[in-house]
C-alpha cells in the first residue's frame, strides 16, 4: 500500500479572534489583561517584539484586536475595550 505524506486529512480549524500584544507594552501593564485573555478559547493571543505603535505605547497600554488598535488606562479597562471591539467587529 502506497500513501502520500502530503495528503493528510486535516481537522477543520475554527477561526478565532486575534489579539496581539507588544512585549514592551506587556511590561508596562498590559500583562494583567494578557493573563485574563490567555484563558479564553475564542481568542488567539500573539506576542510581538514590537508592533511599531511606539507613540501609543508611550501613552498607555494597548492591544491590537483583529488589526484594530484598542487602548486603555489599565488592564481591566483594556479587557473591557477588547470585549467591546470583539462585539462590534468579530472575525466570524
NORRAUR-V814404 format. One record per residue. N is the residue number from 1. RES is the residue in three letters. SS is DSSP state (hx for helix, st for strand, lp for the rest). Layout:
# NORRAUR-V814404
{{N | RES | SS} {N | RES | SS}}
This chain:
# NORRAUR-V814404
{{1 | UNK | lp} {2 | UNK | lp} {3 | UNK | lp} {4 | UNK | lp} {5 | UNK | lp} {6 | UNK | lp} {7 | UNK | lp} {8 | UNK | lp} {9 | UNK | lp} {10 | UNK | lp} {11 | UNK | lp} {12 | UNK | lp} {13 | UNK | lp} {14 | UNK | lp} {15 | UNK | lp} {16 | UNK | lp} {17 | UNK | st} {18 | UNK | st} {19 | UNK | st} {20 | UNK | st} {21 | UNK | st} {22 | UNK | st} {23 | UNK | hx} {24 | UNK | hx} {25 | UNK | hx} {26 | UNK | hx} {27 | UNK | hx} {28 | UNK | hx} {29 | UNK | hx} {30 | UNK | hx} {31 | UNK | hx} {32 | UNK | hx} {33 | UNK | hx} {34 | UNK | hx} {35 | UNK | hx} {36 | UNK | hx} {37 | UNK | hx} {38 | UNK | lp} {39 | UNK | lp} {40 | UNK | lp} {41 | UNK | lp} {42 | UNK | lp} {43 | UNK | st} {44 | UNK | st} {45 | UNK | st} {46 | UNK | st} {47 | UNK | st} {48 | UNK | st} {49 | UNK | lp} {50 | UNK | lp} {51 | UNK | lp} {52 | UNK | lp} {53 | UNK | lp} {54 | UNK | hx} {55 | UNK | hx} {56 | UNK | hx} {57 | UNK | hx} {58 | UNK | hx} {59 | UNK | hx} {60 | UNK | lp} {61 | UNK | st} {62 | UNK | st} {63 | UNK | st} {64 | UNK | st} {65 | UNK | st} {66 | UNK | lp} {67 | UNK | lp} {68 | UNK | st} {69 | UNK | st} {70 | UNK | st} {71 | UNK | st} {72 | UNK | st} {73 | UNK | lp} {74 | UNK | lp} {75 | UNK | hx} {76 | UNK | hx} {77 | UNK | hx} {78 | UNK | hx} {79 | UNK | hx} {80 | UNK | hx} {81 | UNK | hx} {82 | UNK | hx} {83 | UNK | hx} {84 | UNK | hx} {85 | UNK | hx} {86 | UNK | hx} {87 | UNK | hx} {88 | UNK | hx} {89 | UNK | lp} {90 | UNK | lp} {91 | UNK | lp} {92 | UNK | lp}}
